[in-house]
C-alpha cells in the first residue's frame, strides 16, 4: 500500500471532530486530542516500515516492466464495487460487489466491521438484482431490486423490468419485503429511526402502465409493523415532490394545462399550504428555474439554479414570499452551475447546501462552508492520483468518512478514514493500474464558421505522435460530459489511439447561446454540429498530434448517429466508423419528444429531428466501412432503427459489419459483461483490420 501517512490530515480531521462534537468536558476533549496524537505516532511508525519495505523492493527491481495493452475482456469487466457507505455510527460500512467473470450471478451487498474489516453480512437476492441500498440504522438497511419480467417492450420506451424493496437486519440477517411492486424509497428520514418514506404508484400494481403520467403516492412507512400512512399524492401539476428531513412535503413542480405553464411550488415548513413561487410559460426557452433547497443562512429564502436573464445558469438566493431573486451567490461568465453540494454529514446536517459544482477542464467545487472546504482540501493533498474527490458517506459524529476518487490516473478507488487511519476499501477496476491509463487534456478550438469555441477532452496514448485518432462524441445530443476517467476512451488510448471527445454546439454546461446554436435554421444535427466534431480532429492534425490518414469516429446513441453522418460525408476525413445504438431515421424519434415536452421546446426538438441529416435516406452516400451495433431490447432507440439502416446498406452494396447484442438495452449501465466483451472485442478488431487500407 502506498504511504498514506498524513500528520496534518489526521490532526486536522481530529480537530474538526472535536469542534463538531462541541464537547462540554474540557478534560475529555484534551484526553481525546492526546489519544489522536498517540494514534498518529503508531500509524506513522507502521507506515514508515511499509514505506521502507516498498523502497527496498523497488530498488531490487532492475528494469521497469513494459506493459502491454490490456485485452478487451479486461476492459469489459464490471466495476467491482459501488454504493460504499457507512452506517450512522460508523460501526459498519457496506458496499455492492459485482461478480467478476467467469463468476456468474447477481450483485451482492457486503457489510464489514470498520474496526477490523471483517465481513459481517453477505446478502444476495437471486433471481432479483440488487441496484442500491440505504442505511436506515446501525443494524438495518433497505435495498432496491429489479427483475426482468418480460422479453418485449410494452409500448414506446416502456421497460422489461419491475422493481421492489427489501430490508435486511445486519445482525440477525432476516429479510422482509417493503411494499409491493414498483415501490421505491423516497427518504430514509434521518431524524426518525422508526419510519422511512416510500413512494408507490396509485391504483394498484399495473396502474397507468404505459401512460406518460403515473400518479405517485408517498407514505410514512412504520418499520416495526409494516403499516403505511399516506402523506400526499402527486398531481400532474404537482409532481417530482421533494421532502424535508422529517418527511414533510417541501417542493413540487409540474405542468399546468390551463395556463400552459410549468409551475414550481413551495410548502413552508410548519404549514400545509402549497405556494406557487415561479411560473414559466411553455414557450419560454431562454430561462430556467431549478430549486436546489433551503438557504442555510436564512430560513425565509431558497437557493435556486437559474439563468435570471444571463447566458449561464448561476446560483441565486430567492425570496418565495415575494417571488423575487435576492442576490447571486455564483454566476460564471461562460459556464453553467451544474448542481449544488450538500453537507458531507447527511445524518447530522441533511440537505444543507454547502457549495456548488461546475466544470471546465475538470469538475470544480465552490464551497460556502469553510469547514467542508478544509476537509476536501486535505483529502486532495493526500489521496494518491487525485481526480474528482467525493465524500460519499460520513458517520453522525463526523469522525469516520468514506471517500471516492476518480481521475485520469485512477479508474476509481474508495478509501475509509476511521480511527485515525486511512485505508483502501477497494478499486472499481482492480485489474487496471494507473500505468495502463492515459492523461486527459482539456482543449478548445474555433469552429470553422467562426461562431463559437468548442471545448474538448483529449486522452493521450503512450508513445510519440502522430497517433491514429478516434473521435468519440457523446450521446444526447443536448447533454454534457466532464471526462474524468472514461472507460471507452481509456481502452482506446491503451491500444495506441488518441481520443478526442468534443463538446459540440448544443452540449450542456456552456450557456444558453451555445445550447440554442444547435437549433439555428431549425436544426444543425448532422451539419454544423457535425463540423464541430470534424474540426476537433483537424485541429489535432494541425498541431502534429494525429496522422491525417488514420482517423475514425465511434459513438453510442446520438454519438452513433454522428458516426453514421460521418460515414456519408464528402470530403471524407475518416477511414471507418463504429456506430452503437444510433437513431438512423430522426423522424422516427420525434414522438419521443412530443410525449415529453410542451410548447416551443417540443417544437424545437421536433423540428431539429425532422430537418436533421437522415442516415437512412442518405445511406447511398456511405463511402467508408461501418460497424453497426444495437441492443436487442433497446427501449430508447428501438432496434427497428438498425434494421432500416441495414436494409439500405445492403440495397446499395455498402461495406459494413453488424453486431446484435442479445438482451441488451440502450444505456451503458444496462450492458452486462458479455455485451461489453463482445462490443469491445469487435470494435478493436474492426479498427485494426477493417479501418483503412492497413487498419487504423
Residue, then its C-alpha position, 0 to 999 in steps of 0.5 A: x500500500x502506498x504511504x498514506x501517512x498524513x500528520x496534518x490530515x489526521x490532526x486536522x480531521x481530529x480537530x474538526x471532530x472535536x469542534x463538531x462534537x462541541x464537547x462540554x468536558x474540557x478534560x475529555x476533549x484534551x484526553x481525546x486530542x492526546x489519544x489522536x496524537x498517540x494514534x498518529x505516532x503508531x500509524x506513522x511508525x507502521x507506515x514508515x516500515x511499509x514505506x521502507x519495505x516498498x523502497x527496498x523492493x523497488x530498488x531490487x527491481x532492475x528494469x521497469x516492466x513494459x506493459x502491454x495493452x490490456x485485452x478487451x475482456x479486461x476492459x469489459x469487466x464490471x466495476x467491482x464495487x459501488x454504493x460504499x457507505x457507512x452506517x450512522x455510527x460508523x460501526x459498519x460500512x457496506x458496499x455492492x460487489x459485482x461478480x467478476x467473470x467467469x463468476x456468474x450471478x447477481x450483485x451482492x451487498x457486503x457489510x464489514x466491521x470498520x474496526x477490523x474489516x471483517x465481513x459481517x453480512x453477505x446478502x444476495x437476492x437471486x433471481x432479483x438484482x440488487x441496484x442500491x441500498x440505504x442505511x436506515x440504522x446501525x443494524x438495518x438497511x433497505x435495498x432496491x431490486x429489479x427483475x426482468x419480467x418480460x422479453x418485449x417492450x410494452x409500448x414506446x420506451x416502456x421497460x422489461x423490468x419491475x422493481x421492489x424493496x427489501x430490508x435486511x437486519x445486519x445482525x440477525x440477517x432476516x429479510x422482509x419485503x417493503x411494499x409491493x411492486x414498483x415501490x421505491x424509497x423516497x427518504x430514509x428520514x434521518x431524524x426518525x429511526x422508526x419510519x422511512x418514506x416510500x413512494x408507490x404508484x396509485x391504483x394498484x400494481x399495473x396502474x397507468x402502465x404505459x401512460x406518460x403520467x403515473x400518479x405517485x403516492x408517498x407514505x410514512x412507512x412504520x418499520x416495526x409493523x409494516x403499516x403505511x400512512x399516506x402523506x400526499x399524492x402527486x398531481x400532474x401539476x404537482x409532481x417530482x415532490x421533494x421532502x424535508x428531513x422529517x418527511x414533510x412535503x417541501x417542493x413540487x413542480x409540474x405542468x399546468x394545462x390551463x395556463x400552459x405553464x410549468x409551475x414550481x411550488x413551495x410548502x413552508x415548513x410548519x404549514x400545509x399550504x402549497x405556494x406557487x413561487x415561479x411560473x414559466x410559460x411553455x414557450x419560454x426557452x431562454x430561462x430556467x428555474x431549478x430549486x436546489x433547497x433551503x438557504x442555510x443562512x436564512x430560513x425565509x429564502x431558497x437557493x435556486x439554479x437559474x439563468x435570471x436573464x444571463x447566458x449561464x445558469x448561476x446560483x441565486x438566493x430567492x425570496x418565495x414570499x415575494x417571488x423575487x431573486x435576492x442576490x447571486x451567490x455564483x454566476x460564471x461568465x461562460x459556464x453553467x452551475x451544474x448542481x449544488x453540494x450538500x453537507x458531507x454529514x447527511x445524518x447530522x446536517x441533511x440537505x444543507x447546501x454547502x457549495x456548488x459544482x461546475x466544470x471546465x477542464x475538470x469538475x470544480x467545487x465552490x464551497x460556502x462552508x469553510x469547514x467542508x472546504x478544509x476537509x476536501x482540501x486535505x483529502x486532495x493533498x493526500x489521496x494518491x492520483x487525485x481526480x474528482x474527490x467525493x465524500x460519499x458517506x460520513x458517520x453522525x459524529x463526523x469522525x469516520x468518512x468514506x471517500x471516492x476518487x476518480x481521475x485520469x490516473x485512477x479508474x476509481x478507488x474508495x478509501x475509509x478514514x476511521x480511527x485515525x487511519x486511512x485505508x483502501x476499501x477497494x478499486x472499481x477496476x482492480x485489474x487496471x493500474x494507473x500505468x495502463x491509463x492515459x492523461x486527459x487534456x482539456x482543449x478548445x478550438x474555433x469552429x470553422x464558421x467562426x461562431x463559437x469555441x468548442x471545448x474538448x477532452x483529449x486522452x493521450x496514448x503512450x508513445x510519440x505522435x502522430x497517433x491514429x485518432x478516434x473521435x468519440x462524441x457523446x450521446x444526447x445530443x443536448x447533454x454534457x460530459x466532464x471526462x474524468x476517467x472514461x472507460x471507452x476512451x481509456x481502452x482506446x488510448x491503451x491500444x495506441x489511439x488518441x481520443x478526442x471527445x468534443x463538446x459540440x454546439x448544443x452540449x450542456x454546461x456552456x450557456x444558453x447561446x451555445x445550447x440554442x446554436x444547435x437549433x439555428x435554421x431549425x436544426x444543425x444535427x448532422x451539419x454544423x454540429x457535425x463540423x464541430x466534431x470534424x474540426x476537433x480532429x483537424x485541429x489535432x492534425x494541425x498541431x502534429x498530434x494525429x496522422x491525417x490518414x488514420x482517423x475514425x469516429x465511434x459513438x453510442x446513441x446520438x454519438x452513433x448517429x454522428x458516426x453514421x453522418x460521418x460515414x456519408x460525408x464528402x470530403x471524407x476525413x475518416x477511414x471507418x466508423x463504429x456506430x452503437x445504438x444510433x437513431x438512423x431515421x430522426x423522424x422516427x424519434x420525434x414522438x419521443x419528444x412530443x410525449x415529453x415536452x410542451x410548447x416551443x421546446x417540443x417544437x424545437x426538438x421536433x423540428x431539429x429531428x425532422x430537418x436533421x441529416x437522415x442516415x437512412x435516406x442518405x445511406x447511398x452516400x456511405x463511402x467508408x466501412x461501418x460497424x453497426x451495433x444495437x441492443x436487442x431490447x433497446x427501449x430508447x432507440x428501438x432496434x427497428x432503427x438498425x434494421x432500416x439502416x441495414x436494409x439500405x446498406x445492403x440495397x446499395x452494396x455498402x461495406x459494413x459489419x453488424x453486431x446484435x447484442x442479445x438482451x441488451x438495452x440502450x444505456x451503458x449501465x444496462x450492458x452486462x459483461x458479455x455485451x461489453x466483451x463482445x462490443x469491445x472485442x469487435x470494435x478493436x478488431x474492426x479498427x485494426x483490420x477493417x479501418x483503412x487500407x492497413x487498419x487504423 
